């Protein structure tokens, strides 16, 4: 949330938020608050754990299994202006991750476009891809770039991603690499991690609680909740409120077959 505020993203709320409404209600309607809250916490995790989460969240599966990974930098809402002549405007992606992976290391840039209630747009993907390419001279370009779409209605599956990529190539003459996932996919990725470090488990619990606040919930085994509670020194009385999680019907049920 800190990065949303420092980047001026908390100045405007939805028009149906009125005086006297709770901060919680205003927070829950903000795509930028969700983006900042989740990715700020991802940035605190070790590189291999971030790599696992991204690999489990997005489809098609685009990351190989690696243990040597370093998250070099994370940027929130950078302004890319070098392509203004081609695009007629500056471009501001939501999040940009720069990683070093493998041995010998290869550089990887992930441009992340997040949506809460809105829809993913292939034109926006193309503009972010073009803007990134123009922003950096060839000597500074990474070995690999991916556009990652997180969230949106309806959720994008692999077939939709392929159609978007083909449309961008047809209309813009640009070849992009893209993958997509829903916030529920991120939640399931967290549930499938095997974390040994207490600090990583605490950060993952924070991410789960943030997703829960926005209505993205799943069942967590009692054994896992007990271990997390011990890490956080949560009182036994508070565990009961965490036992059962069901995503609200208003947000739809979790897809069974991906």
C-alpha positions, 0 to 999 in steps of 0.5 A: 500500500505504501507504494500506491500512496507514494505514487499518488494512487490513493488520491481518488476513489470510486464515485460510489464511495461517500463521506462516512464510508469506512476506509476498508470499503474504499481500500477494497475498491482500489486496484492500485491498493491491491497491486501494491499490497501484494507485490510489496510483500512479494518483494520481501521474499527470497528470489527462489520463492518469488520464482516459484510463485510466478511459475505456479501462478501464470499460464502458459508455464514460462519459468523453468525450475531453478534454484538460483534466482535473485530479484534485482529490482521491483518498480511500481508504476514507472513512466516510460516516455521514449516511445511517445513519438510512436504511441502518442503518450507515455506508458505506465505499467503497474509493476516491473520485476527485474530478475537474474536467474540460473548459472550462468545468470540470465537477465529477465524482465517481467512487465505486470499488468494488474486488473481488479474489476476491469478487463485485460486489453491487448492494445495496452499489452502492446503499448507496454511492450513497445514502450519498454523496448524503446526505453532501453538501448540494446546494451541495457536490454535483458535476455528475456522479457515477458508480459504478465497479465494478473486478474481481469474479467473474465479471467484469461486462460491459455487460449485467450493469451494466444489470441491476444498475442496473435492479435498484437502481432497482426495489428501492431507487427510486434512479437510479444511473450505473454502469460496470464493468471487470476488472483485466485491462481496466485492464492493457489500458488501460495497454498502449494509452496513448501517453505522452510524459512519462517520469514517467508512463511510470515510474508506469505501469510500476509499475502494470503490475508491481503487476498482474503481482504479482497474476497479471494479465499480458499481452505487452508489445512489446520496443520498449516494454520497451526504452524503459521500461528506458531510462527506469528505467536497468534493466540489460540482464540484467534485461530478459529476465525481463520479455519474455513474460507470460502470465496464469496459467491458474488466473485464466482467459484474457483475454476475446477479445470485449468 
